[in-house]
Amino acid sequence: MDLRTTPEEQKFRDDLAAWLASEVPAYGPPPSTHDWDARRAYDTGWQRKLFEAGYAGINWPKEYGGLDASGVEQLIYFEEIAKANAPYIGVNFVGMLHGGPTIMVEGTEAQKAAHIPRIISGEEVWCQGFSEPVAGSDLANLQTRAERDGDHYVVNGHKIWTSFAHVADYCEMLVRTDPDSSKHGGISWLIMPMDLDGIDIRPLPTLEGEGEFSEVFLEDVRIPVSNLVGKENDGWRVTNVTLRFERGTAFASDMIQLQAFVAKMVETAKKITSDGATAWDDKALRREIGHLSGELESLWAMVKLSVCEAKETGVPGVGASAVKLYYTDIFQRTTELAVRLLGRAGISRSDVMDLPAQHFFARHFNAISTAIAAGTSQIQKNIIGERILGQVKEPKPNPA
Ligand SMILES: Cc1cc2nc3c(=O)[nH]c(=O)nc-3n(C[C@H](O)[C@H](O)[C@H](O)COP(=O)(O)OP(=O)(O)OC[C@H]3O[C@@H](n4cnc5c(N)ncnc54)[C@H](O)[C@@H]3O)c2cc1C
């Protein structure tokens, strides 16, 4: 793919930047993190605005309400959204960034027609029911059972860490459809409507007192067989499509936002004084920040590759794991430096003087969780070692 910008692509950038410059301030700040109904309304309201302005579903075909943008336009989109500090994608994360993309690649025509336009317009919110108490890193160990009863699957099991479950309309869900098959062989990928009988959602508060996650208990939940994505028992392959989107392109705008975060650190370093000098006068700090900026540029080059791959083949390549690993590593180092920069104020949960302590601390917490969500860094290292570098596979634990 040619990454040089054509006059049409430059016009796309200018129009989008102008639209964001007027719409972002007018839309206002997000509501309290604890009011989930208000958060759903805020996040989906912004999605609706993007849709009405013709800026939603940038990578999806026009027939499903998308923009069918070129790869370069997609990259421009991520950059401009981040630069304008537009509302975070929030509760639309799963539908827009990996559930919807999976349906686009693996779903039936009926599934695409039913869900993609409604995801793009902000009418449908999705969550992800992959993890279970004994199936996180070892995801293929999932135990939730789906037994065929006529034209329905009857599902029983227990999901955990399901972000946005309590505000979602649908769940991308993994179930075991053949318990006698090999570990990876008997899995299926289902679309589960969240209003079915037998679904019990119990919120799990985080350290910050937030109810983003839930446990989801499933008792005799009847899901139509027409909600199967891909073939029965071929769900592990479909799952890998989902995970490549989640790891390769889903955090693209967040990565650009990290560049803005570094700029904020520089601004802050110029304000902090000690013995008549500012923190920014310290050469070691400047060197560290310089390195981070350079690394963020390299990371963005890796995202460009993932976006190009997705544009050309439909799915980001296996290098998605390297993008996820590198992103979380830089994210953690950057926010750790930000907290260190503030000295004692860095451990405050609210702003001290006019230093952005609250923001820096919250981002650092977020960086810690990012190294776990969507597959831990250790698991990404295993994937890179085994599937990209072709190294010997990790020995399996002794079954005895
Ligand atoms: C913010 C956030 C949001 C999330 N949202 C969702 C969601 O919406 N839906 C969903 O399904 N899940 C979600 N998760 C769950 C997430 O996918 C799991 O937490 C993750 O896959 C790790 O699984 P686990 O918690 O069971 O840890 P474990 O698998 O128990 O791992 C514990 C530790 O052991 C390490 N480890 C395990 N196996 C290996 C190995 N083979 N080699 C080396 N190290 C290993 C891990 O890296 C980790 O450090 C979310 C998690 C977070 C933090």
The ligand as an SDF file (V2000), in Angstrom:
LIG
                    3D

 53 58  0  0  0  0  0  0  0  0999 V2000
   -9.3040   -4.1700   31.7460 C   0  0  0  0  0  0  0  0  0  0  0  0
   -9.6620   -5.5860   31.3820 C   0  0  0  0  0  0  0  0  0  0  0  0
  -10.7580   -5.8330   30.5790 C   0  0  0  0  0  0  0  0  0  0  0  0
  -11.1090   -7.1430   30.2510 C   0  0  0  0  0  0  0  0  0  0  0  0
  -12.2430   -7.3350   29.5100 N   0  0  0  0  0  0  0  0  0  0  0  0
  -12.5960   -8.5800   29.1670 C   0  0  0  0  0  0  0  0  0  0  0  0
  -13.7920   -8.7960   28.4180 C   0  0  0  0  0  0  0  0  0  0  0  0
  -14.5230   -7.8550   28.0890 O   0  0  0  0  0  0  0  0  0  0  0  0
  -14.1170  -10.0540   28.0780 N   0  0  0  0  0  0  0  0  0  0  0  0
  -13.3490  -11.1200   28.4170 C   0  0  0  0  0  0  0  0  0  0  0  0
  -13.6840  -12.2230   28.0110 O   0  0  0  0  0  0  0  0  0  0  0  0
  -12.2260  -10.9680   29.1700 N   0  0  0  0  0  0  0  0  0  0  0  0
  -11.8380   -9.7190   29.5490 C   0  0  0  0  0  0  0  0  0  0  0  0
  -10.7070   -9.5260   30.3210 N   0  0  0  0  0  0  0  0  0  0  0  0
   -9.9900  -10.7050   30.8250 C   0  0  0  0  0  0  0  0  0  0  0  0
   -8.6220  -10.9160   30.1860 C   0  0  0  0  0  0  0  0  0  0  0  0
   -8.7470  -11.3280   28.8550 O   0  0  0  0  0  0  0  0  0  0  0  0
   -7.8950  -11.9540   31.0740 C   0  0  0  0  0  0  0  0  0  0  0  0
   -7.7180  -11.3560   32.3500 O   0  0  0  0  0  0  0  0  0  0  0  0
   -6.5400  -12.3330   30.5020 C   0  0  0  0  0  0  0  0  0  0  0  0
   -6.6960  -13.1040   29.3300 O   0  0  0  0  0  0  0  0  0  0  0  0
   -5.6870  -13.1050   31.5160 C   0  0  0  0  0  0  0  0  0  0  0  0
   -6.3650  -14.2160   32.0070 O   0  0  0  0  0  0  0  0  0  0  0  0
   -6.5100  -14.4820   33.5720 P   0  0  0  0  0  0  0  0  0  0  0  0
   -6.9640  -13.2210   34.2240 O   0  0  0  0  0  0  0  0  0  0  0  0
   -7.3160  -15.7230   33.7370 O   0  0  0  0  0  0  0  0  0  0  0  0
   -5.0070  -14.7350   34.0940 O   0  0  0  0  0  0  0  0  0  0  0  0
   -4.2440  -16.1170   34.1180 P   0  0  0  0  0  0  0  0  0  0  0  0
   -4.4530  -16.8140   32.8190 O   0  0  0  0  0  0  0  0  0  0  0  0
   -4.5870  -16.8280   35.3670 O   0  0  0  0  0  0  0  0  0  0  0  0
   -2.7470  -15.6290   34.1790 O   0  0  0  0  0  0  0  0  0  0  0  0
   -2.1140  -15.2390   35.3990 C   0  0  0  0  0  0  0  0  0  0  0  0
   -0.6580  -14.9000   35.0820 C   0  0  0  0  0  0  0  0  0  0  0  0
    0.0390  -16.0690   34.5670 O   0  0  0  0  0  0  0  0  0  0  0  0
    0.6390  -15.7610   33.3220 C   0  0  0  0  0  0  0  0  0  0  0  0
    0.5750  -16.9330   32.4480 N   0  0  0  0  0  0  0  0  0  0  0  0
   -0.4890  -17.7510   32.2610 C   0  0  0  0  0  0  0  0  0  0  0  0
   -0.1890  -18.7060   31.3580 N   0  0  0  0  0  0  0  0  0  0  0  0
    1.0830  -18.4700   30.9480 C   0  0  0  0  0  0  0  0  0  0  0  0
    1.9680  -19.0960   30.0130 C   0  0  0  0  0  0  0  0  0  0  0  0
    1.5890  -20.1580   29.2960 N   0  0  0  0  0  0  0  0  0  0  0  0
    3.2080  -18.5700   29.8450 N   0  0  0  0  0  0  0  0  0  0  0  0
    3.6060  -17.4720   30.5510 C   0  0  0  0  0  0  0  0  0  0  0  0
    2.8280  -16.8430   31.4510 N   0  0  0  0  0  0  0  0  0  0  0  0
    1.5820  -17.3200   31.6440 C   0  0  0  0  0  0  0  0  0  0  0  0
   -0.2130  -14.6390   32.7480 C   0  0  0  0  0  0  0  0  0  0  0  0
    0.4830  -13.8930   31.7870 O   0  0  0  0  0  0  0  0  0  0  0  0
   -0.5260  -13.8270   33.9990 C   0  0  0  0  0  0  0  0  0  0  0  0
    0.5440  -12.9550   34.3270 O   0  0  0  0  0  0  0  0  0  0  0  0
  -10.3340   -8.2480   30.7020 C   0  0  0  0  0  0  0  0  0  0  0  0
   -9.2160   -8.0100   31.5190 C   0  0  0  0  0  0  0  0  0  0  0  0
   -8.8810   -6.6960   31.8690 C   0  0  0  0  0  0  0  0  0  0  0  0
   -7.6900   -6.4750   32.7710 C   0  0  0  0  0  0  0  0  0  0  0  0
  1  2  1  0
  2  3  1  0
  2 52  2  0
  3  4  2  0
  4  5  1  0
  4 50  1  0
  5  6  2  0
  6  7  1  0
  6 13  1  0
  7  8  2  0
  7  9  1  0
  9 10  1  0
 10 11  2  0
 10 12  1  0
 12 13  2  0
 13 14  1  0
 14 15  1  0
 14 50  1  0
 15 16  1  0
 16 17  1  0
 16 18  1  0
 18 19  1  0
 18 20  1  0
 20 21  1  0
 20 22  1  0
 22 23  1  0
 23 24  1  0
 24 25  2  0
 24 26  1  0
 24 27  1  0
 27 28  1  0
 28 29  2  0
 28 30  1  0
 28 31  1  0
 31 32  1  0
 32 33  1  0
 33 34  1  0
 33 48  1  0
 34 35  1  0
 35 36  1  0
 35 46  1  0
 36 37  1  0
 36 45  1  0
 37 38  2  0
 38 39  1  0
 39 40  1  0
 39 45  2  0
 40 41  1  0
 40 42  2  0
 42 43  1  0
 43 44  2  0
 44 45  1  0
 46 47  1  0
 46 48  1  0
 48 49  1  0
 50 51  2  0
 51 52  1  0
 52 53  1  0
M  END
$$$$
